[in-house]
């Protein structure tokens, strides 16, 4: 009778014999009784797993990129109020993701109303920023709605008293043993509101001056990101910044020049649509409404003399809008990427890969919007300080009139009536 050791030795010898025989010898002798996979083959299988995962991520990322582009275009054509809704949803998503980075759910179970207080302050910040922006747009409705008129007239003090109420609630909610966590979340919340809600909300004012002033900066950020990636992959050798090792000077410079050229062409195409260029002085709620107006002079192409002849050309037709678009392209190429670098450094500091997983294949909303926040603020300041004339609009006048008393409004009406009669 064979011992257990002898059986194991014979089985081992059989395996060695089969491994050393040729295919012909194996067929003559018969198949191996049991196919054993050697352990040293497992690394080869494991090596293929990242490739499969990477391919799947690429497919998911591509699908959701198409979905986001189509969704964004649909919202744009739906109208101004729906674009505002999109900006608000983005603000909510960013606030939720950044707030979640410092949130400790176990501690919040022992601290009453912690999450509710944070979102309360978000609501106050949104009310303040959006209220300031809508004061001139809602003036027409203020004459018909007393409550709305009261809110517009006393918007600042209402906002402050709401914040004071939140401050009192927060102070009353302080609990021994959780002071550090609660004050950390208090500061974290307000910094997020300043960096996100306050800055991104001004993009709404750009929308009312013409949807094109919202589309152009957003598209230029995306264009610069694409061309910087193409030039970086094709020619990149010199690292640009330690926070993003994959970013190179070649990609940075190539993306800048490509975005500069693309901005001139984008502006030429966009300025031909009245729906995109016409300002909106009201709040229309019906989707896909047409919009017509007298084309603003900034979008009209005129003949300009070139400082020197290029291939026999002494002049060229272009608009002021195309020049402004090139200024936007310089900002989105030279400054906006640092919003992404800042976000990368922040993520490295707290040791995370993405801010969230809201968008499959892309990470969080913050990961996609880190360069847009600075661009939105610059677009607002540049548009209202340089591009637009310092003119008084009907909405602005109505906003001031709504703040007058009834007697003062009646007196203003009588004076306007007399002025019009004299003019006739």
Secondary structure as GFF3:
##gff-version 3
##sequence-region A 1 424
A	DSSP	alpha_helix	4	20	.	.	.	ID=ss1
A	DSSP	alpha_helix	23	29	.	.	.	ID=ss2
A	DSSP	three_ten_helix	39	41	.	.	.	ID=ss3
A	DSSP	alpha_helix	42	78	.	.	.	ID=ss4
A	DSSP	alpha_helix	80	102	.	.	.	ID=ss5
A	DSSP	alpha_helix	105	108	.	.	.	ID=ss6
A	DSSP	alpha_helix	114	134	.	.	.	ID=ss7
A	DSSP	alpha_helix	139	142	.	.	.	ID=ss8
A	DSSP	alpha_helix	146	153	.	.	.	ID=ss9
A	DSSP	alpha_helix	155	173	.	.	.	ID=ss10
A	DSSP	alpha_helix	179	192	.	.	.	ID=ss11
A	DSSP	pi_helix	193	198	.	.	.	ID=ss12
A	DSSP	alpha_helix	199	201	.	.	.	ID=ss13
A	DSSP	alpha_helix	203	208	.	.	.	ID=ss14
A	DSSP	alpha_helix	212	235	.	.	.	ID=ss15
A	DSSP	beta_strand	239	241	.	.	.	ID=ss16
A	DSSP	beta_strand	244	248	.	.	.	ID=ss17
A	DSSP	alpha_helix	249	270	.	.	.	ID=ss18
A	DSSP	alpha_helix	274	277	.	.	.	ID=ss19
A	DSSP	three_ten_helix	297	299	.	.	.	ID=ss20
A	DSSP	beta_strand	302	310	.	.	.	ID=ss21
A	DSSP	beta_strand	313	318	.	.	.	ID=ss22
A	DSSP	alpha_helix	320	334	.	.	.	ID=ss23
A	DSSP	alpha_helix	337	349	.	.	.	ID=ss24
A	DSSP	alpha_helix	365	369	.	.	.	ID=ss25
A	DSSP	alpha_helix	372	382	.	.	.	ID=ss26
A	DSSP	pi_helix	383	387	.	.	.	ID=ss27
A	DSSP	alpha_helix	394	401	.	.	.	ID=ss28
A	DSSP	alpha_helix	406	423	.	.	.	ID=ss29
###
